[in-house]
Amino acid sequence: MIQFLLKEKLIACASIDKNNISYNLREEAFSEEVYDVITALSKASLFNAIVAAVETKIGAETPINSTPIVGSNRLFDHTIKAIPI
């Protein structure tokens, strides 16, 4: 999936966190779920295209969210501006 998104220039870079454990409290019961999480860097204007690509390749039941960058240091800002997507 990552290679496809990179080749389509929908993301600039990505990392995979295998066996990411998510903890929740549901109806007073503790639950633990394990996921493989892809974290990718992209532009907000490409979000709908990314969702469409993931749903087509993997399925509509794939959870996807977007987290805006509300602040960063100089090094991160330079890294973002250097990525051509």
N, C-alpha and C positions, 0 to 999 in steps of 0.2 A: 504494500500500500504506500509506504513512504517513497519508494523509488518512483512509483507512478505519479504521485503528487509533485515530487521534485521535477520529473521530466516534463510534466504539464505546466510547470512554473506556477503552481498554486501555493506552494510553500517555499520558504528560503532554506530552512534546515529543520531537522527533527531529531528527537531522541526517543528511545523506547525504554520503559520501565516494566520489565517482566515481573509477573507475580506480585503486582502492587496490591496491598491489602487495604481494603476500605472497611472501616468500622462504623456501625450504625446502631441506634437504639430505636427499635420499632415495637410499638405497643408494649413497652416495658421489657422487651426481650433484646438482649445484646446479639447482634449479628455481625458476621465477618464474611466479606465477599472478596474474591481474588480476581484481578483483572490484569491484562496487559495494556498499559497506558502509553499512547503516543502523544508527545508534546511537540507541537510544531509552531514555527514562527511564520506569520503571514501578515497580509494586509487585511483590514476589516472588509474592504470592498470585495475580497475573494471568498468570504465566508460561505455564501450561498452556493458557489461553484464547488467548494470543498465538500460541503454537505452532500450535494448531488453526486459527486464522484464517489464518496465513501458509501453512500446508500446503494449506488449502482454496483460497486465492486464487492461490498461486504454484506449489505442488507440494511433495511430501514430500522432494525432494532439495535443498531449500534449507537450508544450514547455519545453525543458530541456536544461540547460547549466551547464558548469563546470567553477568554478573560482578557480584558483590555490592559495595556501597559499604562499605568497612571503615573509612573515615575521611574527613572533609571539614572544610573551614574554615567559619566562621560564615556567610559569604555564601552558600555552596552549601547549607548546612543551611536557611537562611531561604528560599531559592529552592524547595527541595524541599517544605517545609511549606506554601508558598503555592499549590502546584499542586493543584487539586481533581480527583483521580481516585479 
